[in-house]
């Protein structure tokens, strides 16, 4: 029986917390940063949780 492979892109982008939730990085912080305010860029820093509606899709990619 072949092993089930995790999606390579997903394993680089998502981390599972101790409680079973999935962390992700905030979007919109890669380019075209000159027109965004400092406050906007600061608030995009850090991690946030994957929404409940997207959770089944991400779990399928991570095979959990």
Buried (B, 14 or more C-beta within 10 A) or exposed (E): EEEEEEBEEBEEBBEEEEEEEBBBBEEEBEEEEEEBEEEEEEEBEEEEEBEEEEBEEBBEBBEE
